[in-house]
């Protein structure tokens, strides 16, 4: 396939000229289609119904504005070509292959920053348990609206969080008259499926925020030991007042999962969730940003400034 000059220019758009994450559409969900790269960009192709017995099925082609999206969810029956995936990555678009059981698979978008300063700050934070406890208290204040006093360990804080979230489940169960509910990510009931869906959307937004700053999703603050730990930390901020009530409300709807998707999109847009996720990450990491001395290289004569060509 040959590309126009304009298309080739798009492939080389520098990070500084990409659309900011907070200015992008939160997510697009696709299913039962093929995502390809064509001469004008990335497109989704799906086969419609036969318009007569003698003709091939009608094909629908929809162009995907990859540079203006934060997250692309590919649901059941989808595939994506290598050129299309490359375009998504270059545009800073996080792609998620969302399967059943609440177990999505993530691609890694190109970071929307060329600096490693936020990743260095993250390393400083997680390397010291005292720093991590301070950050955890900040996150719990945002999530639960509580001030945690004293020198509690992160494990003790998680226990407090667990009690409050269980209480929230009980409140919503009474409000929406849902009896005998038990959270099970593999459950086939509507409520568990809705929770998987909305949680997956939040994880996708968190992955996009992490990619925008170039930080490592595996280095969590509250959650530990999972390659998505930081995504869980960030997404959990919106569960008590968004993910849980939206999921419970969806149970009584004719198309509960469609309702949950639309309500989550509305919430993300109205509450500026993408912008807030980035702001929260920056607030947590800012105290640990590197000084100018951290941007140094070592040679035979000692330390020299980094980001400079010493080949001559």
Secondary structure, DSSP 4 states (H G I P E B T S, - for coil): ----HHHHHHTT--GGGSPPGGGSEEEEEE-SEEEEEETTEEEEEEE---SSTTSPPPEEEEEE-GGGEEEEEE-TTEEE-HHHHHHHHHTT-EEEE--GGG--EE--PPPS-S--HHHHHHHHHHT-HHHHHHHHHHHHHHHH-----S---HHHHHHHHHHHHHHHHHHHHHHTT--S----TT--SHHHHHHHHHHHHHHHHHHHHHHHHT--TTS-SSS-SSTTHHHHHHHGGGIIIIIHHHHHHHTTSTTHHHHHHHHHHHHHHHTTHHHHHHHHHHHHHGGG---GGGSEEEETTEEEESSS----
